[in-house]
Structures are given as structure tokens and as C-alpha cells.
Amino acid sequence: MILGLHHVTATVDAPQADLDFCVDGLGLRLVKKTVNFDNHHVYHFYYGDERGAPGTIWTTFPYKDRGVPQGRQGTGQVTVTSFSVPDGSLNSWKTRLREHGFPVRDVEPRFGEDAIAVSDPSGLTFELVANDRDARVPWMSGDLDASTAIRGLHSVTLTVRSPAKTLELMTRLLGFEVVNETDGRIRVAVNGDAPGKTIDIVHGPTIAPSKNGLGTVHHVAMAISGADDQLELRRELLQLGVQVTDVRDRCYFQSIYFREPGGVLFEAATVEPGFLIDEALPALGRSLKLPPWEEPYRAEIEAGLARVKG
């Protein structure tokens, strides 16, 4: 039912700074420039591989000057988003990111994989995890080639006080299984344990609670094969007493949202129809795309959005 990760969405500060970090720093492709469907005064940027395949997608809501305070990372939240990069590329990434002015630090090898951490201008934490198990074709731009470019999402790290009920939901209903464990961290995977299919659960009774705001992840989405499976998952969630939304039309996929017992907001998003529904492949991300119900307000929406390059 669950195929792997679909995307991760965060609340960030300034739109241009976000574009500069994701496109110029990480080398991701801007695959869609649209608006937050729940607040059309705010951009929604989608980044990923050439066509924005599920499992490669990072998305942001830039809320600068919209009255959103700085958030705090902690329990009930995705606290780290990790990208998959080729084995042996980390030194090149350190040089690249530092040249772009982004702070980089080493992290301890985890489950046999080396990694580095970097912070974006909003304070979000990312890891680049080096491995030789990722056969996905990367988006290559500028000075990034097949030996360095990001393949897609590697994993996300959830932080919770106690892992028991989170594990129960993820293994009993979503199809995950425990594939590795170390002190204070449990790795689960679904549909195999390749990059893009794993989630780390960090837990501890004294970890401070999170506070949503700028510089925090809003939710993590998992890919589900289609509408029928999505409706079946929704039915099973309701049977377990989990509050879950109706199916919501996000144009590029259909979504349901629910919170796992540790408080992290989950989304189950369909694979289809994808980002080519309203733009040709060479033109992805070049123009502002609006959902049909917002088109009558295009002039007003465009006037209220910050001018950006990228």
C-alpha cells in the first residue's frame, strides 16, 4: 500500500533565499512554482529530480512577513530531512556548500553510512547521506554530475517522546518494518530499505516539544499507489480511531492527512497525476501555476507575491 516516501514540506522564511539554497546550493530542480492551496498569498515551491518523481520531492511554504514566528524543533515533528548522494562525494559537498555560505558539519556515521549536516537560511537541518545503493537518476545542473548530484530523499528523522505507539501504527497499518536500531534511534523501512523508503524514529523522554513556525517541517508525505488504496487506508485509520482528513485535491496528487501517535503530521499522497499535468517537462517550474479555482484571482495573487528569480 505504502510505496516509500513521497515528499517533505516545510515552513521557511524568504522565498528567494529558499530558492538560492535549494537550487544553487543543493542543486535540486524547481519543478513547480505554485501557491499554498490553503493560503494563496504564499508561494509553494516543489523541488526534486527532472520530473519531480515521488521520493525526490522537497517542498516549501515561504512565510516571510506573514506573521509566522520562528519555530522550534522537537518532539512531534520531522527534525531532519536527509538526501541521498553518491558514496565518496561528501568532501565535494562540503566544499560546495561552504562556498555558497551554508554552515556544514560532520555527523557520526549511522548504520554504515557516512553523512554531513547543513542548515538552510531558515534554520532547517538537512543531512546528505553517502551510499552506493541508490540507482535513481539525478537531476544534474551546473557543476553537479553523476558522481555528486542528489538522487532524492534518503530518509526523514521523526522525533517523539516514546516510540512504542508510533511503531505500532507504522508497522501494523502502514507496512513498515524495523530494519536497524541503535541507542535512541530506530530505523523502519517499507517496500525494501533502499534510500527513499526509510524513516528514523529518534526518541527520548526528556526531548523538548516542538513548536511549528519558520524553520520547521510541516509534514512528511508517503507515496501510496492510487486512489483505491488511499481510501482503504483512510477507512482503516478511522477504524483505529485515528482522525484523518477527507481526500484533498492537490492537483498533482490526491492527499489525506493524519497525525501518528507521537504527534508528527503524516500525509498519504498518490503517485499520479504528477507535475506534467500542466507544464511540459522542459518548462517545469518556470511560470506560476495556479489551481483552476484560483485562476480568476491570478492578477491579485501575482501582485501580492514577492518577485523571485529561479
C-alpha positions as protocol buffer text, in pm:
chain_id: "A"
residue {
  index: 1
  type: MET
  ca { x: 0 y: 0 z: 0 }
}
residue {
  index: 2
  type: ILE
  ca { x: 273 y: 249 z: 102 }
}
residue {
  index: 3
  type: LEU
  ca { x: 550 y: 255 z: -159 }
}
residue {
  index: 4
  type: GLY
  ca { x: 802 y: 481 z: 17 }
}
residue {
  index: 5
  type: LEU
  ca { x: 847 y: 850 z: 82 }
}
residue {
  index: 6
  type: HIS
  ca { x: 666 y: 1096 z: -145 }
}
residue {
  index: 7
  type: HIS
  ca { x: 771 y: 1441 z: -25 }
}
residue {
  index: 8
  type: VAL
  ca { x: 859 y: 1654 z: 277 }
}
residue {
  index: 9
  type: THR
  ca { x: 711 y: 2002 z: 329 }
}
residue {
  index: 10
  type: ALA
  ca { x: 850 y: 2280 z: 550 }
}
residue {
  index: 11
  type: THR
  ca { x: 770 y: 2635 z: 651 }
}
residue {
  index: 12
  type: VAL
  ca { x: 1056 y: 2867 z: 555 }
}
residue {
  index: 13
  type: ASP
  ca { x: 1136 y: 3237 z: 565 }
}
residue {
  index: 14
  type: ALA
  ca { x: 1220 y: 3434 z: 247 }
}
residue {
  index: 15
  type: PRO
  ca { x: 1132 y: 3283 z: -93 }
}
residue {
  index: 16
  type: GLN
  ca { x: 1446 y: 3397 z: -275 }
}
residue {
  index: 17
  type: ALA
  ca { x: 1675 y: 3267 z: -2 }
}
residue {
  index: 18
  type: ASP
  ca { x: 1492 y: 2934 z: -18 }
}
residue {
  index: 19
  type: LEU
  ca { x: 1534 y: 2913 z: -395 }
}
residue {
  index: 20
  type: ASP
  ca { x: 1902 y: 3000 z: -367 }
}
residue {
  index: 21
  type: PHE
  ca { x: 1963 y: 2727 z: -111 }
}
residue {
  index: 22
  type: CYS
  ca { x: 1765 y: 2453 z: -285 }
}
residue {
  index: 23
  type: VAL
  ca { x: 1857 y: 2526 z: -647 }
}
residue {
  index: 24
  type: ASP
  ca { x: 2204 y: 2684 z: -625 }
}
residue {
  index: 25
  type: GLY
  ca { x: 2319 y: 2507 z: -309 }
}
residue {
  index: 26
  type: LEU
  ca { x: 2165 y: 2161 z: -322 }
}
residue {
  index: 27
  type: GLY
  ca { x: 2130 y: 2154 z: -700 }
}
residue {
  index: 28
  type: LEU
  ca { x: 1766 y: 2044 z: -696 }
}
residue {
  index: 29
  type: ARG
  ca { x: 1534 y: 2126 z: -983 }
}
residue {
  index: 30
  type: LEU
  ca { x: 1246 y: 2366 z: -919 }
}
residue {
  index: 31
  type: VAL
  ca { x: 969 y: 2150 z: -1066 }
}
residue {
  index: 32
  type: LYS
  ca { x: 667 y: 2357 z: -968 }
}
residue {
  index: 33
  type: LYS
  ca { x: 608 y: 2716 z: -864 }
}
residue {
  index: 34
  type: THR
  ca { x: 256 y: 2749 z: -731 }
}
residue {
  index: 35
  type: VAL
  ca { x: 79 y: 2878 z: -419 }
}
residue {
  index: 36
  type: ASN
  ca { x: -24 y: 2730 z: -89 }
}
residue {
  index: 37
  type: PHE
  ca { x: -371 y: 2594 z: -168 }
}
residue {
  index: 38
  type: ASP
  ca { x: -484 y: 2694 z: 182 }
}
residue {
  index: 39
  type: ASN
  ca { x: -335 y: 3046 z: 157 }
}
residue {
  index: 40
  type: HIS
  ca { x: -286 y: 3181 z: -194 }
}
residue {
  index: 41
  type: HIS
  ca { x: -81 y: 3477 z: -66 }
}
residue {
  index: 42
  type: VAL
  ca { x: 211 y: 3238 z: -5 }
}
residue {
  index: 43
  type: TYR
  ca { x: 424 y: 3052 z: -261 }
}
residue {
  index: 44
  type: HIS
  ca { x: 451 y: 2676 z: -264 }
}
residue {
  index: 45
  type: PHE
  ca { x: 778 y: 2560 z: -421 }
}
residue {
  index: 46
  type: TYR
  ca { x: 836 y: 2198 z: -520 }
}
residue {
  index: 47
  type: TYR
  ca { x: 1192 y: 2076 z: -578 }
}
residue {
  index: 48
  type: GLY
  ca { x: 1311 y: 1737 z: -698 }
}
residue {
  index: 49
  type: ASP
  ca { x: 1461 y: 1542 z: -983 }
}
residue {
  index: 50
  type: GLU
  ca { x: 1394 y: 1610 z: -1352 }
}
residue {
  index: 51
  type: ARG
  ca { x: 1021 y: 1545 z: -1330 }
}
residue {
  index: 52
  type: GLY
  ca { x: 964 y: 1560 z: -955 }
}
residue {
  index: 53
  type: ALA
  ca { x: 925 y: 1187 z: -903 }
}
residue {
  index: 54
  type: PRO
  ca { x: 777 y: 1078 z: -570 }
}
residue {
  index: 55
  type: GLY
  ca { x: 1060 y: 1013 z: -326 }
}
residue {
  index: 56
  type: THR
  ca { x: 1271 y: 1302 z: -460 }
}
residue {
  index: 57
  type: ILE
  ca { x: 1046 y: 1592 z: -364 }
}
residue {
  index: 58
  type: TRP
  ca { x: 1120 y: 1866 z: -110 }
}
residue {
  index: 59
  type: THR
  ca { x: 859 y: 2144 z: -83 }
}
residue {
  index: 60
  type: THR
  ca { x: 841 y: 2476 z: 100 }
}
residue {
  index: 61
  type: PHE
  ca { x: 598 y: 2747 z: 208 }
}
residue {
  index: 62
  type: PRO
  ca { x: 792 y: 3077 z: 233 }
}
residue {
  index: 63
  type: TYR
  ca { x: 608 y: 3276 z: 504 }
}
residue {
  index: 64
  type: LYS
  ca { x: 836 y: 3578 z: 540 }
}
residue {
  index: 65
  type: ASP
  ca { x: 646 y: 3888 z: 661 }
}
residue {
  index: 66
  type: ARG
  ca { x: 324 y: 3689 z: 705 }
}
residue {
  index: 67
  type: GLY
  ca { x: 323 y: 3698 z: 1084 }
}
residue {
  index: 68
  type: VAL
  ca { x: 460 y: 3347 z: 1138 }
}
residue {
  index: 69
  type: PRO
  ca { x: 712 y: 3328 z: 1426 }
}
residue {
  index: 70
  type: GLN
  ca { x: 1030 y: 3124 z: 1429 }
}
residue {
  index: 71
  type: GLY
  ca { x: 955 y: 2763 z: 1517 }
}
residue {
  index: 72
  type: ARG
  ca { x: 1133 y: 2521 z: 1746 }
}
residue {
  index: 73
  type: GLN
  ca { x: 1240 y: 2170 z: 1652 }
}
residue {
  index: 74
  type: GLY
  ca { x: 1148 y: 1894 z: 1894 }
}
residue {
  index: 75
  type: THR
  ca { x: 911 y: 1609 z: 1963 }
}
residue {
  index: 76
  type: GLY
  ca { x: 609 y: 1560 z: 1741 }
}
residue {
  index: 77
  type: GLN
  ca { x: 795 y: 1673 z: 1433 }
}
residue {
  index: 78
  type: VAL
  ca { x: 1026 y: 1576 z: 1149 }
}
residue {
  index: 79
  type: THR
  ca { x: 1355 y: 1723 z: 1270 }
}
residue {
  index: 80
  type: VAL
  ca { x: 1596 y: 1616 z: 993 }
}
residue {
  index: 81
  type: THR
  ca { x: 1543 y: 1566 z: 621 }
}
residue {
  index: 82
  type: SER
  ca { x: 1812 y: 1355 z: 458 }
}
residue {
  index: 83
  type: PHE
  ca { x: 1908 y: 1340 z: 91 }
}
residue {
  index: 84
  type: SER
  ca { x: 2089 y: 1055 z: -81 }
}
residue {
  index: 85
  type: VAL
  ca { x: 2422 y: 1131 z: -251 }
}
residue {
  index: 86
  type: PRO
  ca { x: 2683 y: 902 z: -410 }
}
residue {
  index: 87
  type: ASP
  ca { x: 2944 y: 731 z: -199 }
}
residue {
  index: 88
  type: GLY
  ca { x: 3267 y: 934 z: -196 }
}
residue {
  index: 89
  type: SER
  ca { x: 3100 y: 1269 z: -271 }
}
residue {
  index: 90
  type: LEU
  ca { x: 3087 y: 1425 z: 76 }
}
residue {
  index: 91
  type: ASN
  ca { x: 3413 y: 1620 z: 53 }
}
residue {
  index: 92
  type: SER
  ca { x: 3291 y: 1778 z: -271 }
}
residue {
  index: 93
  type: TRP
  ca { x: 2964 y: 1867 z: -100 }
}
residue {
  index: 94
  type: LYS
  ca { x: 3143 y: 2025 z: 196 }
}
residue {
  index: 95
  type: THR
  ca { x: 3339 y: 2249 z: -40 }
}
residue {
  index: 96
  type: ARG
  ca { x: 3036 y: 2338 z: -249 }
}
residue {
  index: 97
  type: LEU
  ca { x: 2808 y: 2425 z: 41 }
}
residue {
  index: 98
  type: ARG
  ca { x: 3070 y: 2628 z: 224 }
}
residue {
  index: 99
  type: GLU
  ca { x: 3148 y: 2823 z: -92 }
}
residue {
  index: 100
  type: HIS
  ca { x: 2778 y: 2912 z: -105 }
}
residue {
  index: 101
  type: GLY
  ca { x: 2792 y: 3029 z: 257 }
}
residue {
  index: 102
  type: PHE
  ca { x: 2597 y: 2745 z: 420 }
}
residue {
  index: 103
  type: PRO
  ca { x: 2724 y: 2601 z: 751 }
}
residue {
  index: 104
  type: VAL
  ca { x: 2829 y: 2235 z: 726 }
}
residue {
  index: 105
  type: ARG
  ca { x: 2926 y: 1991 z: 999 }
}
residue {
  index: 106
  type: ASP
  ca { x: 3024 y: 1625 z: 1015 }
}
residue {
  index: 107
  type: VAL
  ca { x: 2791 y: 1375 z: 1176 }
}
residue {
  index: 108
  type: GLU
  ca { x: 2874 y: 1035 z: 1317 }
}
residue {
  index: 109
  type: PRO
  ca { x: 2836 y: 750 z: 1064 }
}
residue {
  index: 110
  type: ARG
  ca { x: 2499 y: 585 z: 1110 }
}
residue {
  index: 111
  type: PHE
  ca { x: 2403 y: 231 z: 1014 }
}
residue {
  index: 112
  type: GLY
  ca { x: 2714 y: 203 z: 798 }
}
residue {
  index: 113
  type: GLU
  ca { x: 2663 y: 529 z: 605 }
}
residue {
  index: 114
  type: ASP
  ca { x: 2868 y: 849 z: 623 }
}
residue {
  index: 115
  type: ALA
  ca { x: 2687 y: 1183 z: 630 }
}
residue {
  index: 116
  type: ILE
  ca { x: 2725 y: 1556 z: 672 }
}
residue {
  index: 117
  type: ALA
  ca { x: 2471 y: 1806 z: 803 }
}
residue {
  index: 118
  type: VAL
  ca { x: 2387 y: 2150 z: 668 }
}
residue {
  index: 119
  type: SER
  ca { x: 2146 y: 2423 z: 779 }
}
residue {
  index: 120
  type: ASP
  ca { x: 1941 y: 2636 z: 541 }
}
residue {
  index: 121
  type: PRO
  ca { x: 1875 y: 3011 z: 590 }
}
residue {
  index: 122
  type: SER
  ca { x: 1558 y: 2936 z: 788 }
}
residue {
  index: 123
  type: GLY
  ca { x: 1732 y: 2704 z: 1035 }
}
residue {
  index: 124
  type: LEU
  ca { x: 1613 y: 2370 z: 896 }
}
residue {
  index: 125
  type: THR
  ca { x: 1851 y: 2075 z: 935 }
}
residue {
  index: 126
  type: PHE
  ca { x: 1943 y: 1858 z: 638 }
}
residue {
  index: 127
  type: GLU
  ca { x: 2176 y: 1564 z: 604 }
}
residue {
  index: 128
  type: LEU
  ca { x: 2349 y: 1439 z: 291 }
}
residue {
  index: 129
  type: VAL
  ca { x: 2393 y: 1063 z: 329 }
}
residue {
  index: 130
  type: ALA
  ca { x: 2653 y: 891 z: 112 }
}
residue {
  index: 131
  type: ASN
  ca { x: 2578 y: 543 z: -16 }
}
residue {
  index: 132
  type: ASP
  ca { x: 2623 y: 313 z: -316 }
}
residue {
  index: 133
  type: ARG
  ca { x: 2269 y: 169 z: -311 }
}
residue {
  index: 134
  type: ASP
  ca { x: 2075 y: 439 z: -495 }
}
residue {
  index: 135
  type: ALA
  ca { x: 2015 y: 371 z: -866 }
}
residue {
  index: 136
  type: ARG
  ca { x: 1787 y: 671 z: -924 }
}
residue {
  index: 137
  type: VAL
  ca { x: 1895 y: 909 z: -1200 }
}
residue {
  index: 138
  type: PRO
  ca { x: 1972 y: 1252 z: -1050 }
}
residue {
  index: 139
  type: TRP
  ca { x: 1894 y: 1599 z: -1182 }
}
residue {
  index: 140
  type: MET
  ca { x: 2229 y: 1737 z: -1293 }
}
residue {
  index: 141
  type: SER
  ca { x: 2283 y: 2109 z: -1331 }
}
residue {
  index: 142
  type: GLY
  ca { x: 2580 y: 2343 z: -1326 }
}
residue {
  index: 143
  type: ASP
  ca { x: 2886 y: 2174 z: -1182 }
}
residue {
  index: 144
  type: LEU
  ca { x: 2698 y: 1876 z: -1037 }
}
residue {
  index: 145
  type: ASP
  ca { x: 2738 y: 1550 z: -1224 }
}
residue {
  index: 146
  type: ALA
  ca { x: 2652 y: 1184 z: -1169 }
}
residue {
  index: 147
  type: SER
  ca { x: 2935 y: 1148 z: -916 }
}
residue {
  index: 148
  type: THR
  ca { x: 2791 y: 1410 z: -681 }
}
residue {
  index: 149
  type: ALA
  ca { x: 2428 y: 1508 z: -756 }
}
residue {
  index: 150
  type: ILE
  ca { x: 2145 y: 1432 z: -514 }
}
residue {
  index: 151
  type: ARG
  ca { x: 1945 y: 1120 z: -606 }
}
residue {
  index: 152
  type: GLY
  ca { x: 1639 y: 1208 z: -399 }
}
residue {
  index: 153
  type: LEU
  ca { x: 1523 y: 1176 z: -42 }
}
residue {
  index: 154
  type: HIS
  ca { x: 1720 y: 928 z: 166 }
}
residue {
  index: 155
  type: SER
  ca { x: 1505 y: 935 z: 480 }
}
residue {
  index: 156
  type: VAL
  ca { x: 1349 y: 1158 z: 740 }
}
residue {
  index: 157
  type: THR
  ca { x: 1400 y: 1163 z: 1114 }
}
residue {
  index: 158
  type: LEU
  ca { x: 1093 y: 1179 z: 1336 }
}
residue {
  index: 159
  type: THR
  ca { x: 1142 y: 1287 z: 1696 }
}
residue {
  index: 160
  type: VAL
  ca { x: 899 y: 1155 z: 1959 }
}
residue {
  index: 161
  type: ARG
  ca { x: 894 y: 1111 z: 2335 }
}
residue {
  index: 162
  type: SER
  ca { x: 814 y: 739 z: 2326 }
}
residue {
  index: 163
  type: PRO
  ca { x: 832 y: 521 z: 2014 }
}
residue {
  index: 164
  type: ALA
  ca { x: 600 y: 232 z: 2103 }
}
residue {
  index: 165
  type: LYS
  ca { x: 270 y: 361 z: 1963 }
}
residue {
  index: 166
  type: THR
  ca { x: 439 y: 526 z: 1665 }
}
residue {
  index: 167
  type: LEU
  ca { x: 600 y: 192 z: 1579 }
}
residue {
  index: 168
  type: GLU
  ca { x: 272 y: 9 z: 1627 }
}
residue {
  index: 169
  type: LEU
  ca { x: 91 y: 230 z: 1375 }
}
residue {
  index: 170
  type: MET
  ca { x: 372 y: 227 z: 1122 }
}
residue {
  index: 171
  type: THR
  ca { x: 426 y: -150 z: 1131 }
}
residue {
  index: 172
  type: ARG
  ca { x: 67 y: -265 z: 1183 }
}
residue {
  index: 173
  type: LEU
  ca { x: -104 y: -38 z: 933 }
}
residue {
  index: 174
  type: LEU
  ca { x: 147 y: 134 z: 704 }
}
residue {
  index: 175
  type: GLY
  ca { x: 359 y: -169 z: 624 }
}
residue {
  index: 176
  type: PHE
  ca { x: 692 y: -56 z: 773 }
}
residue {
  index: 177
  type: GLU
  ca { x: 928 y: -295 z: 947 }
}
residue {
  index: 178
  type: VAL
  ca { x: 1219 y: -234 z: 1183 }
}
residue {
  index: 179
  type: VAL
  ca { x: 1545 y: -276 z: 989 }
}
residue {
  index: 180
  type: ASN
  ca { x: 1804 y: -132 z: 1230 }
}
residue {
  index: 181
  type: GLU
  ca { x: 1835 y: 13 z: 1577 }
}
residue {
  index: 182
  type: THR
  ca { x: 2083 y: 193 z: 1795 }
}
residue {
  index: 183
  type: ASP
  ca { x: 2058 y: 377 z: 2125 }
}
residue {
  index: 184
  type: GLY
  ca { x: 1769 y: 625 z: 2100 }
}
residue {
  index: 185
  type: ARG
  ca { x: 1711 y: 564 z: 1727 }
}
residue {
  index: 186
  type: ILE
  ca { x: 1502 y: 306 z: 1538 }
}
residue {
  index: 187
  type: ARG
  ca { x: 1510 y: 277 z: 1160 }
}
residue {
  index: 188
  type: VAL
  ca { x: 1199 y: 149 z: 984 }
}
residue {
  index: 189
  type: ALA
  ca { x: 1154 y: 81 z: 613 }
}
residue {
  index: 190
  type: VAL
  ca { x: 875 y: -4 z: 373 }
}
residue {
  index: 191
  type: ASN
  ca { x: 883 y: -186 z: 41 }
}
residue {
  index: 192
  type: GLY
  ca { x: 1255 y: -261 z: 87 }
}
residue {
  index: 193
  type: ASP
  ca { x: 1514 y: -49 z: 266 }
}
residue {
  index: 194
  type: ALA
  ca { x: 1666 y: 145 z: -25 }
}
residue {
  index: 195
  type: PRO
  ca { x: 1712 y: 522 z: 3 }
}
residue {
  index: 196
  type: GLY
  ca { x: 1374 y: 693 z: -18 }
}
residue {
  index: 197
  type: LYS
  ca { x: 1199 y: 415 z: 173 }
}
residue {
  index: 198
  type: THR
  ca { x: 1327 y: 463 z: 528 }
}
residue {
  index: 199
  type: ILE
  ca { x: 1231 y: 667 z: 834 }
}
residue {
  index: 200
  type: ASP
  ca { x: 1434 y: 706 z: 1152 }
}
residue {
  index: 201
  type: ILE
  ca { x: 1249 y: 741 z: 1482 }
}
residue {
  index: 202
  type: VAL
  ca { x: 1454 y: 929 z: 1741 }
}
residue {
  index: 203
  type: HIS
  ca { x: 1308 y: 907 z: 2088 }
}
residue {
  index: 204
  type: GLY
  ca { x: 1373 y: 1025 z: 2440 }
}
residue {
  index: 205
  type: PRO
  ca { x: 1155 y: 1121 z: 2738 }
}
residue {
  index: 206
  type: THR
  ca { x: 1339 y: 1449 z: 2802 }
}
residue {
  index: 207
  type: ILE
  ca { x: 1339 y: 1589 z: 2448 }
}
residue {
  index: 208
  type: ALA
  ca { x: 1162 y: 1926 z: 2439 }
}
residue {
  index: 209
  type: PRO
  ca { x: 836 y: 1961 z: 2244 }
}
residue {
  index: 210
  type: SER
  ca { x: 834 y: 2126 z: 1904 }
}
residue {
  index: 211
  type: LYS
  ca { x: 667 y: 2449 z: 1803 }
}
residue {
  index: 212
  type: ASN
  ca { x: 552 y: 2498 z: 1446 }
}
residue {
  index: 213
  type: GLY
  ca { x: 681 y: 2806 z: 1265 }
}
residue {
  index: 214
  type: LEU
  ca { x: 957 y: 2925 z: 1037 }
}
residue {
  index: 215
  type: GLY
  ca { x: 1238 y: 2673 z: 1008 }
}
residue {
  index: 216
  type: THR
  ca { x: 1031 y: 2364 z: 1087 }
}
residue {
  index: 217
  type: VAL
  ca { x: 897 y: 2075 z: 882 }
}
residue {
  index: 218
  type: HIS
  ca { x: 520 y: 2086 z: 848 }
}
residue {
  index: 219
  type: HIS
  ca { x: 463 y: 1724 z: 739 }
}
residue {
  index: 220
  type: VAL
  ca { x: 607 y: 1418 z: 568 }
}
residue {
  index: 221
  type: ALA
  ca { x: 416 y: 1251 z: 287 }
}
residue {
  index: 222
  type: MET
  ca { x: 433 y: 885 z: 196 }
}
residue {
  index: 223
  type: ALA
  ca { x: 356 y: 762 z: -155 }
}
residue {
  index: 224
  type: ILE
  ca { x: 52 y: 541 z: -198 }
}
residue {
  index: 225
  type: SER
  ca { x: -15 y: 360 z: -523 }
}
residue {
  index: 226
  type: GLY
  ca { x: -358 y: 500 z: -608 }
}
residue {
  index: 227
  type: ALA
  ca { x: -696 y: 635 z: -504 }
}
residue {
  index: 228
  type: ASP
  ca { x: -844 y: 297 z: -408 }
}
residue {
  index: 229
  type: ASP
  ca { x: -560 y: 215 z: -171 }
}
residue {
  index: 230
  type: GLN
  ca { x: -579 y: 566 z: -30 }
}
residue {
  index: 231
  type: LEU
  ca { x: -950 y: 527 z: 50 }
}
residue {
  index: 232
  type: GLU
  ca { x: -882 y: 186 z: 206 }
}
residue {
  index: 233
  type: LEU
  ca { x: -608 y: 335 z: 425 }
}
residue {
  index: 234
  type: ARG
  ca { x: -844 y: 612 z: 530 }
}
residue {
  index: 235
  type: ARG
  ca { x: -1109 y: 357 z: 625 }
}
residue {
  index: 236
  type: GLU
  ca { x: -859 y: 158 z: 831 }
}
residue {
  index: 237
  type: LEU
  ca { x: -734 y: 470 z: 1008 }
}
residue {
  index: 238
  type: LEU
  ca { x: -1087 y: 563 z: 1104 }
}
residue {
  index: 239
  type: GLN
  ca { x: -1150 y: 210 z: 1233 }
}
residue {
  index: 240
  type: LEU
  ca { x: -848 y: 253 z: 1462 }
}
residue {
  index: 241
  type: GLY
  ca { x: -987 y: 582 z: 1591 }
}
residue {
  index: 242
  type: VAL
  ca { x: -730 y: 799 z: 1412 }
}
residue {
  index: 243
  type: GLN
  ca { x: -858 y: 1137 z: 1296 }
}
residue {
  index: 244
  type: VAL
  ca { x: -797 y: 1170 z: 922 }
}
residue {
  index: 245
  type: THR
  ca { x: -900 y: 1432 z: 668 }
}
residue {
  index: 246
  type: ASP
  ca { x: -1116 y: 1381 z: 364 }
}
residue {
  index: 247
  type: VAL
  ca { x: -930 y: 1328 z: 37 }
}
residue {
  index: 248
  type: ARG
  ca { x: -793 y: 1664 z: -76 }
}
residue {
  index: 249
  type: ASP
  ca { x: -715 y: 1761 z: -433 }
}
residue {
  index: 250
  type: ARG
  ca { x: -358 y: 1893 z: -459 }
}
residue {
  index: 251
  type: CYS
  ca { x: -376 y: 1890 z: -844 }
}
residue {
  index: 252
  type: TYR
  ca { x: -50 y: 1696 z: -877 }
}
residue {
  index: 253
  type: PHE
  ca { x: -164 y: 1424 z: -635 }
}
residue {
  index: 254
  type: GLN
  ca { x: -451 y: 1346 z: -401 }
}
residue {
  index: 255
  type: SER
  ca { x: -387 y: 1355 z: -25 }
}
residue {
  index: 256
  type: ILE
  ca { x: -513 y: 1254 z: 314 }
}
residue {
  index: 257
  type: TYR
  ca { x: -358 y: 1381 z: 638 }
}
residue {
  index: 258
  type: PHE
  ca { x: -341 y: 1234 z: 987 }
}
residue {
  index: 259
  type: ARG
  ca { x: -117 y: 1250 z: 1295 }
}
residue {
  index: 260
  type: GLU
  ca { x: 70 y: 948 z: 1420 }
}
residue {
  index: 261
  type: PRO
  ca { x: 60 y: 889 z: 1798 }
}
residue {
  index: 262
  type: GLY
  ca { x: 380 y: 1087 z: 1859 }
}
residue {
  index: 263
  type: GLY
  ca { x: 226 y: 1397 z: 1702 }
}
residue {
  index: 264
  type: VAL
  ca { x: 401 y: 1403 z: 1363 }
}
residue {
  index: 265
  type: LEU
  ca { x: 174 y: 1504 z: 1075 }
}
residue {
  index: 266
  type: PHE
  ca { x: 164 y: 1233 z: 807 }
}
residue {
  index: 267
  type: GLU
  ca { x: 26 y: 1257 z: 456 }
}
residue {
  index: 268
  type: ALA
  ca { x: -53 y: 974 z: 217 }
}
residue {
  index: 269
  type: ALA
  ca { x: -21 y: 1110 z: -139 }
}
residue {
  index: 270
  type: THR
  ca { x: -97 y: 936 z: -466 }
}
residue {
  index: 271
  type: VAL
  ca { x: 172 y: 889 z: -730 }
}
residue {
  index: 272
  type: GLU
  ca { x: -45 y: 1022 z: -1013 }
}
residue {
  index: 273
  type: PRO
  ca { x: -106 y: 1251 z: -1193 }
}
residue {
  index: 274
  type: GLY
  ca { x: 233 y: 1420 z: -1130 }
}
residue {
  index: 275
  type: PHE
  ca { x: 378 y: 1755 z: -1227 }
}
residue {
  index: 276
  type: LEU
  ca { x: 348 y: 1722 z: -1604 }
}
residue {
  index: 277
  type: ILE
  ca { x: -27 y: 1770 z: -1590 }
}
residue {
  index: 278
  type: ASP
  ca { x: 0 y: 2147 z: -1650 }
}
residue {
  index: 279
  type: GLU
  ca { x: 356 y: 2201 z: -1783 }
}
residue {
  index: 280
  type: ALA
  ca { x: 580 y: 2029 z: -2035 }
}
residue {
  index: 281
  type: LEU
  ca { x: 893 y: 1862 z: -1898 }
}
residue {
  index: 282
  type: PRO
  ca { x: 1142 y: 2127 z: -2024 }
}
residue {
  index: 283
  type: ALA
  ca { x: 929 y: 2407 z: -1877 }
}
residue {
  index: 284
  type: LEU
  ca { x: 873 y: 2271 z: -1526 }
}
residue {
  index: 285
  type: GLY
  ca { x: 898 y: 2539 z: -1258 }
}
residue {
  index: 286
  type: ARG
  ca { x: 935 y: 2833 z: -1495 }
}
residue {
  index: 287
  type: SER
  ca { x: 596 y: 3000 z: -1454 }
}
residue {
  index: 288
  type: LEU
  ca { x: 347 y: 3045 z: -1173 }
}
residue {
  index: 289
  type: LYS
  ca { x: 88 y: 2768 z: -1192 }
}
residue {
  index: 290
  type: LEU
  ca { x: -242 y: 2807 z: -1009 }
}
residue {
  index: 291
  type: PRO
  ca { x: -514 y: 2554 z: -935 }
}
residue {
  index: 292
  type: PRO
  ca { x: -824 y: 2610 z: -1153 }
}
residue {
  index: 293
  type: TRP
  ca { x: -1024 y: 2759 z: -868 }
}
residue {
  index: 294
  type: GLU
  ca { x: -761 y: 3030 z: -816 }
}
residue {
  index: 295
  type: GLU
  ca { x: -723 y: 3136 z: -1182 }
}
residue {
  index: 296
  type: PRO
  ca { x: -992 y: 3408 z: -1156 }
}
residue {
  index: 297
  type: TYR
  ca { x: -773 y: 3576 z: -893 }
}
residue {
  index: 298
  type: ARG
  ca { x: -440 y: 3547 z: -1079 }
}
residue {
  index: 299
  type: ALA
  ca { x: -378 y: 3922 z: -1112 }
}
residue {
  index: 300
  type: GLU
  ca { x: -439 y: 3979 z: -740 }
}
residue {
  index: 301
  type: ILE
  ca { x: -230 y: 3676 z: -640 }
}
residue {
  index: 302
  type: GLU
  ca { x: 67 y: 3770 z: -858 }
}
residue {
  index: 303
  type: ALA
  ca { x: 59 y: 4128 z: -730 }
}
residue {
  index: 304
  type: GLY
  ca { x: 83 y: 4005 z: -371 }
}
residue {
  index: 305
  type: LEU
  ca { x: 373 y: 3763 z: -420 }
}
residue {
  index: 306
  type: ALA
  ca { x: 738 y: 3862 z: -389 }
}
residue {
  index: 307
  type: ARG
  ca { x: 937 y: 3875 z: -711 }
}
residue {
  index: 308
  type: VAL
  ca { x: 1182 y: 3587 z: -733 }
}
residue {
  index: 309
  type: LYS
  ca { x: 1447 y: 3458 z: -970 }
}
residue {
  index: 310
  type: GLY
  ca { x: 1458 y: 3087 z: -1026 }
}
